[in-house]
Amino acid sequence: MTNESRRGRPRGPDKAAFALRLDPALLAAIRRCADAELRSVNAQMEVLLREALARRGLRLTEGPDSDPS
């Protein structure tokens, strides 16, 4: 496939796929939050994870496995 998705839209930034098992009640709460903020569940989880890392004072690095030091 080229740089375009099957629907003709440009692809977004490269993202790592990751299987995640969640408690159904937690997923339902994330889904409600995503709906309220007009986001997909995946985008909402990314926002929540970024916020949690920021509260802990952790910065994102360039790559998924980059060493921050």
C-alpha positions in Angstrom: 0.0 0.0 0.0 1.2 3.5 -0.7 1.2 6.5 1.7 -2.5 6.7 1.3 -5.0 4.6 3.2 -7.5 2.5 1.4 -10.1 5.3 1.8 -7.9 7.8 0.1 -6.9 9.8 3.2 -3.3 10.4 4.0 -1.9 8.2 6.8 -1.2 9.7 10.1 2.0 9.4 12.0 3.4 5.9 12.6 1.9 4.3 15.6 2.9 1.1 17.4 0.2 -1.6 17.7 -0.3 -2.9 21.2 -2.7 -5.5 22.5 -4.2 -4.4 25.8 -6.6 -6.3 28.1 -8.9 -4.0 30.2 -11.5 -4.6 32.8 -14.9 -4.1 31.0 -15.9 -1.4 33.5 -12.7 0.6 32.8 -13.2 0.3 29.1 -16.8 1.5 29.5 -15.6 4.5 31.5 -13.0 5.3 28.8 -15.6 5.0 26.1 -17.9 7.4 27.9 -15.1 9.9 28.3 -14.1 9.5 24.6 -17.7 10.1 23.6 -18.0 13.2 25.7 -14.8 14.6 24.2 -15.7 13.5 20.6 -12.6 11.2 20.4 -12.1 7.6 19.5 -11.4 5.2 22.4 -7.9 4.8 21.1 -7.3 8.6 20.9 -8.8 9.0 24.4 -6.5 6.3 25.9 -3.5 8.1 24.3 -4.6 11.4 25.9 -5.1 9.8 29.3 -1.7 8.1 29.1 0.0 11.3 28.1 -1.7 13.2 31.0 -0.7 10.5 33.5 3.0 10.6 32.3 3.0 14.4 32.5 1.7 14.2 36.1 4.6 11.9 36.9 7.1 14.3 35.2 8.0 11.9 32.4 8.7 13.2 29.0 8.1 11.4 25.7 11.1 10.5 23.7 11.7 10.3 20.0 11.1 6.6 19.4 9.0 4.0 21.1 12.0 2.3 22.7 14.3 5.3 23.0 16.4 5.7 26.2 15.6 9.0 27.8 19.2 9.4 29.2 
